[in-house]
Amino acid sequence: TMDSIDHYSPPPGQPDYIVVVHNNQFFSVEVAKNDQIYSHNIIEQQLDDVFKKSSRPGAAVGMMTTLDRDSWFKSYDLMMKDQTSSQSIEKIQKSMFMLCFDQDNAGLNSVQSHIFRDDVTDRNAAYGQMLHGGGSMKNTSNRWFDKTLQFIINSNGDNGLIYEHSECDGTPVMNLVDYMLSQCDNMVEIEDQGTLSDVHATAKCLNFNVDNDVTRTIKESALKIDKLIKDLNLRSINFKDFGKNFIKSQSLSPDSFFQTAMQIAFYRVHSKMASTYESGSTRLYLLGRTETIRSTTLEAKAFAEVAFSDDVEVSKKRELLKAAIVAHKKLASEANVAQGWDRHLLGMKISAEEQLQELPKIFTSSGFVKSFFIELSTSQVPFKHPICMSFGPVNPDCYGIGYNLLSDNMLFICTTFNDSAATNLTDFIEALQLSLVQMKKILTEEI
């Protein structure tokens, strides 16, 4: 049995609905019918009804969706054999999206692992809440992590979303968020012109039969996700010294500039270059998704070796810096028109695993294995608004870095696992900011 991606539309004449979850209790809320949106009063009345019906926490069935796919499938398969639970799961699956009303994030900054360490602790707590909910004692069970889009609002006003990556990449989600925020920026007052106001709709509770097996799985999944969250170190930075306007004034690519800075930072901390993944988009093509931009180049290494040296002239550093940025830009341009090599080799490797008894030697060679053990996993999602995307490391000894390069500042969120002896998040973040400052100095210092 394999996962599949399904798309749903309501039958003719039937309403569109979302699923709202509060206190671990799930409700279907009608929002439109025959392509006409309900008036805000009708939607608001249903949301009020949700809060009245969910004053006490329900069973934490959403917690099970944090499990690895094989473990979750076993519980999912059992629940789908129960008529009540299967109907509720199907309602969640066929909904437009989910809206999660959370508790606040108080206490998330004082946990033992110092998950959210930063000068602006509220911001880090909010990012963590959007990423994983904060654990079994907070909001993690107030989710259904299989769902593509879950919008999240907590009781102290923080809001954001989490999306399931299988269905789509960051670009369409970014466009959706930017559109929503632009609409909010221009909203003077709520108007109900062209909406349906003469319908009767009530929020309907989605029930689950929670037997001993489900209860046991909930407890097991809570232990596992709490351990994972405790091990995750997350820190967000708003770098205010400059942004992409300065980089463009130097006729350089902002993304290539930042990627080069990450290479220099990793080299400064670890005295070696990193096996690096950067997400490139192949959306130019039908069904195109991503290709890997391999940011580690000989040009980046040459610059990393001299970037902070006092024995090398500024003119030489500038030459090497620009060469590293140009080299990255070339690779990025090639990847975005499907001229990378990762997806090609991955396809051949998967085909070989399915059809051959023994893998060709290229796929077991030390170079291939090392290149696919990612130490620096990076992705730019260039929101127009001052927000940033975050994600966890892709393996135990990895830095995960999401970033957004704005006109006059840069936002980035870095994650590592605390039990990794191969990473040092504090040193890396410091080195990254120093690298950005040093690169600007090299470009502007008189020769």
C-alpha positions in Angstrom: 0.0 0.0 0.0 1.3 3.4 -0.9 0.3 7.0 -0.2 -1.6 8.8 -2.9 -2.6 12.4 -3.6 -6.3 12.9 -4.1 -8.2 16.1 -5.2 -11.8 16.7 -4.3 -14.6 19.0 -5.4 -18.1 19.0 -3.9 -20.9 17.4 -5.9 -23.1 19.9 -7.8 -25.3 21.7 -5.3 -23.4 20.6 -2.3 -21.5 23.2 -0.1 -17.8 23.8 0.1 -16.5 23.4 3.6 -13.4 23.7 5.7 -12.5 21.7 8.8 -11.9 23.7 12.0 -10.1 22.2 15.0 -10.1 23.5 18.5 -9.1 21.7 21.7 -8.4 18.6 19.5 -12.0 18.5 18.4 -12.7 18.6 14.6 -15.7 20.3 12.9 -16.9 20.8 9.4 -17.8 24.4 8.7 -19.6 25.4 5.4 -18.2 28.4 3.7 -19.5 28.5 0.1 -22.0 26.9 -2.3 -22.2 27.0 -6.1 -19.1 29.2 -6.2 -20.7 31.8 -3.9 -19.0 32.5 -0.5 -21.2 32.7 2.6 -21.5 36.0 4.3 -19.1 36.6 7.1 -22.0 36.5 9.6 -22.9 33.0 8.7 -19.3 31.8 8.9 -18.8 33.7 12.2 -21.9 32.1 13.7 -20.5 28.6 12.9 -17.1 29.5 14.4 -18.8 30.6 17.6 -20.6 27.3 17.6 -17.3 25.5 17.3 -15.9 27.2 20.4 -19.1 26.5 22.4 -19.0 22.8 21.5 -15.3 22.4 22.2 -14.8 24.0 25.6 -13.0 20.9 26.8 -10.2 19.0 25.1 -11.1 16.0 23.0 -9.1 12.8 22.4 -5.8 13.7 20.7 -6.4 11.7 17.5 -4.5 14.2 15.5 -1.3 13.2 17.3 -1.2 10.0 15.4 -0.6 11.9 12.1 2.9 12.8 13.5 4.0 9.2 13.2 6.2 7.8 10.5 4.2 6.7 7.5 4.3 2.9 8.1 3.2 3.3 11.8 0.5 5.8 11.0 -0.8 3.6 8.1 -1.5 0.7 10.6 -3.6 3.0 12.8 -5.2 4.7 9.8 -6.2 1.3 8.3 -7.9 0.3 11.6 -9.7 3.6 11.9 -11.0 3.4 8.4 -12.7 0.1 9.2 -14.8 2.0 11.8 -17.7 3.7 10.2 -17.7 6.8 12.5 -14.0 7.4 12.4 -13.8 6.7 8.6 -16.5 9.3 7.9 -14.7 11.9 9.9 -11.3 11.2 8.2 -13.0 11.4 4.8 -14.5 14.8 5.8 -11.0 16.0 6.7 -9.5 14.7 3.5 -12.2 16.3 1.3 -12.2 19.7 3.0 -10.8 22.8 1.3 -8.3 23.3 4.1 -8.0 23.2 7.9 -8.2 26.1 10.4 -6.5 25.4 13.7 -7.4 27.5 16.8 -4.6 26.9 19.2 -3.7 27.6 22.8 -1.1 30.3 23.3 2.6 29.4 23.1 3.5 30.4 26.7 6.3 28.2 28.1 7.7 27.2 24.8 10.8 29.3 25.4 11.7 27.7 28.8 11.7 24.1 27.8 14.9 22.1 28.7 16.3 22.0 25.2 16.0 25.8 24.7 14.2 25.1 21.4 13.5 28.8 20.7 16.7 30.7 21.5 16.8 34.3 20.2 16.6 37.9 21.4 13.0 37.9 20.1 11.7 34.8 21.9 8.0 35.4 21.0 8.9 35.2 17.3 10.8 32.0 17.7 8.0 30.5 19.8 5.5 31.4 17.0 7.7 29.8 14.3 8.0 26.6 16.4 4.2 26.6 17.0 3.6 26.7 13.3 6.2 24.0 12.6 5.2 21.4 15.1 2.7 22.7 17.6 4.9 22.6 20.7 4.3 19.0 21.7 1.7 16.9 23.4 1.1 19.3 26.2 0.5 22.2 23.7 -0.9 22.1 20.2 0.6 19.3 18.3 -2.6 17.2 18.5 -4.6 20.2 17.2 -3.5 19.3 13.7 -4.0 16.7 11.0 -0.5 16.6 9.4 -1.6 14.7 6.3 -3.6 17.8 5.3 -2.0 19.9 2.6 -3.0 23.3 4.1 -3.5 24.1 7.8 -3.9 27.7 8.8 -3.1 28.3 12.5 -4.2 31.0 14.9 -3.4 31.0 18.6 -5.1 32.7 21.4 -2.5 35.5 21.6 -2.8 36.4 18.0 0.1 34.6 16.4 -0.9 33.1 13.0 0.7 31.2 10.2 0.3 27.9 8.4 1.9 24.6 7.9 1.7 22.7 4.6 2.3 19.1 3.7 5.1 19.0 1.1 4.1 16.1 -1.1 1.3 18.0 -2.9 3.2 21.1 -3.8 6.4 23.2 -3.3 6.8 26.5 -1.6 6.0 28.8 -4.6 2.3 28.3 -4.9 1.9 28.5 -1.1 4.0 31.7 -1.1 1.8 33.2 -3.8 -1.3 32.3 -1.8 0.0 33.8 1.4 1.2 37.0 -0.3 -2.2 37.4 -1.9 -4.0 36.9 1.4 -1.8 39.4 3.2 -2.2 41.9 0.3 -6.0 41.6 0.6 -5.7 42.2 4.4 -3.5 45.2 3.8 -6.1 46.7 1.6 -9.2 45.7 3.6 -11.0 48.7 5.1 -14.1 46.9 6.3 -15.8 43.5 5.7 -18.2 43.7 2.9 -20.8 41.0 2.0 -21.5 42.1 -1.5 -22.1 39.0 -3.7 -22.1 36.6 -0.8 -24.8 34.2 0.3 -26.6 35.4 3.4 -29.9 33.4 3.3 -28.6 30.0 4.1 -28.8 28.0 7.3 -25.5 26.3 8.3 -24.3 24.8 11.5 -20.9 23.5 12.5 -20.9 19.7 12.5 -18.7 17.8 14.9 -16.5 15.1 13.4 -16.4 12.2 15.8 -13.9 9.4 16.3 -14.3 6.1 18.1 -11.3 5.9 20.4 -10.7 2.3 21.5 -7.8 0.9 23.5 -5.7 0.5 20.4 -6.2 4.1 19.3 -5.5 5.3 22.9 -2.3 3.3 23.0 -1.2 4.7 19.6 -1.9 8.2 20.7 0.3 7.8 23.8 3.1 6.2 21.7 3.0 9.0 19.1 3.0 11.6 21.9 6.2 10.2 23.3 7.9 10.1 19.9 7.0 13.6 18.8 7.8 15.1 22.2 11.3 13.6 21.9 11.7 14.9 18.4 10.6 18.4 19.3 12.8 18.4 22.4 15.8 17.6 20.1 15.0 20.3 17.6 16.8 23.6 18.0 15.2 26.5 16.1 16.4 30.1 15.8 15.1 32.9 13.6 17.2 35.9 12.6 16.3 39.3 11.2 19.6 40.5 9.6 19.2 44.3 9.3 22.6 45.5 8.0 21.4 45.3 4.4 19.2 43.4 2.0 18.9 42.5 -1.6 18.8 46.2 -2.8 22.5 46.5 -1.9 23.4 43.2 -3.6 21.6 44.2 -6.7 23.4 47.6 -6.7 26.6 45.5 -7.1 25.0 43.7 -10.2 25.0 40.4 -8.3 22.3 37.8 -7.7 20.9 38.1 -4.1 20.3 34.4 -3.9 23.8 33.5 -5.1 25.2 36.1 -2.6 23.4 34.5 0.3 24.2 31.0 -0.8 27.9 31.9 -1.0 27.7 33.4 2.5 26.4 30.1 3.9 29.3 28.3 2.3 31.7 30.7 3.9 30.0 30.3 7.3 30.0 26.5 7.2 33.7 26.6 6.2 34.5 29.1 9.0 32.8 26.8 11.6 33.8 23.4 10.3 37.0 24.0 8.2 35.5 22.1 5.3 32.9 22.6 2.6 29.4 21.3 3.0 27.4 18.9 0.9 24.6 21.4 0.1 21.1 21.2 -1.1 19.3 24.2 -2.5 15.8 23.9 -3.9 15.5 25.0 -7.5 12.2 25.2 -9.3 11.3 23.4 -12.6 7.8 24.9 -12.7 8.5 26.0 -16.3 7.6 22.5 -17.3 4.4 20.5 -17.1 4.3 18.7 -13.7 7.7 20.2 -12.9 8.6 20.3 -9.2 12.2 20.8 -8.1 15.8 20.2 -9.0 18.8 20.5 -6.7 21.1 23.4 -6.9 24.5 22.2 -5.8 25.9 25.3 -4.1 29.3 23.9 -3.2 31.7 24.8 -5.9 35.4 25.1 -6.4 34.9 28.8 -6.7 33.1 29.0 -3.4 35.9 26.9 -1.8 38.6 29.3 -3.2 36.8 32.3 -1.7 36.1 30.5 1.6 39.8 29.9 2.1 40.6 33.6 1.9 37.5 35.5 2.9 38.7 36.3 6.4 42.4 36.2 5.7 44.6 39.3 6.4 47.2 38.1 4.0 45.2 38.4 0.8 44.5 41.7 -0.9 41.0 43.0 -1.1 41.1 43.1 -4.9 41.8 39.4 -4.9 39.1 38.6 -2.4 36.7 40.6 -4.5 37.6 38.7 -7.6 37.1 35.4 -5.9 33.9 36.5 -4.3 32.4 37.5 -7.6 33.6 34.3 -9.2 31.9 32.2 -6.5 28.6 34.1 -7.0 28.7 33.8 -10.8 29.4 30.1 -10.5 26.4 29.6 -8.3 24.2 31.7 -10.5 25.2 29.5 -13.5 24.3 26.3 -11.6 21.0 27.8 -10.4 20.0 28.8 -14.0 20.8 25.3 -15.3 18.8 23.6 -12.5 15.8 25.8 -13.1 15.6 24.6 -16.7 16.0 21.0 -15.7 19.7 20.8 -16.5 20.8 19.5 -13.0 21.8 15.9 -12.3 20.2 15.0 -9.0 16.7 14.1 -10.2 18.1 12.3 -13.2 20.3 10.1 -11.0 17.6 9.7 -8.4 15.3 8.4 -11.0 17.8 5.9 -12.2 18.6 4.8 -8.7 14.9 4.1 -7.9 14.5 2.3 -11.2 17.5 0.1 -10.4 16.2 -0.6 -6.9 12.9 -1.8 -8.4 14.3 -3.8 -11.3 17.8 -5.0 -10.5 19.0 -7.5 -7.9 22.1 -5.4 -7.3 22.6 -1.6 -7.6 25.2 -0.4 -10.1 28.4 0.6 -8.4 27.9 4.3 -9.0 25.1 4.4 -6.5 27.2 2.8 -3.8 30.4 4.7 -4.5 31.8 6.9 -1.7 31.4 10.1 -3.8 27.7 9.4 -4.5 26.9 8.4 -1.0 28.7 11.5 0.4 27.0 13.9 -2.0 23.6 12.7 -0.9 24.3 13.1 2.8 23.2 16.7 3.0 24.9 18.8 5.6 23.4 22.1 4.6 19.7 22.0 3.4 18.5 25.4 2.2 15.5 27.0 0.5 14.6 30.5 -0.4 10.9 31.3 -0.5 10.8 35.0 -1.5 7.6 36.3 0.1 6.9 39.9 -0.6 5.9 40.3 3.0 8.3 40.1 6.0 7.7 36.5 6.8 9.8 33.4 6.5 9.5 29.7 6.1 11.1 27.1 8.3 11.7 23.3 8.2 13.7 20.8 10.1 17.1 19.2 9.2 16.9 16.5 6.6 19.3 14.2 8.5 20.7 14.0 12.1 23.9 16.0 11.2 22.4 18.8 9.1 21.5 22.5 9.2 18.1 23.4 7.8 17.9 27.0 6.6 14.9 28.8 5.2 15.3 32.4 4.1 13.6 35.4 2.6 15.7 38.2 1.1 13.9 41.5 1.5 14.8 44.9 0.1 16.7 46.2 3.2 17.0 43.2 5.5 17.2 39.4 5.4 15.1 36.9 7.3 16.3 33.4 8.0 15.4 30.5 10.2 18.0 27.9 11.1 17.4 24.5 12.7 19.6 21.7 13.9 19.2 18.7 16.2 20.6 19.2 19.7 22.0 15.7 20.0 24.2 16.2 16.9 27.9 16.5 17.6 28.5 17.5 14.0 26.6 20.8 14.1 26.7 24.0 16.2 23.8 26.3 15.5 25.0 29.2 17.6 28.4 29.3 16.0 26.9 28.9 12.5 24.4 31.7 12.9 27.2 34.0 14.1 29.5 33.0 11.3 26.7 33.5 8.7 26.1 37.1 9.9 29.8 37.8 10.0 30.2 36.4 6.5 27.4 38.7 5.1 29.1 41.7 6.7 32.5 40.6 5.4 31.3 40.2 1.9 29.8 43.6 1.8 33.0 45.0 3.2 35.0 43.3 0.4 32.7 44.7 -2.2 32.7 48.3 -0.9 36.2 48.8 0.5 38.5 51.0 -1.5 41.4 49.3 -3.2 
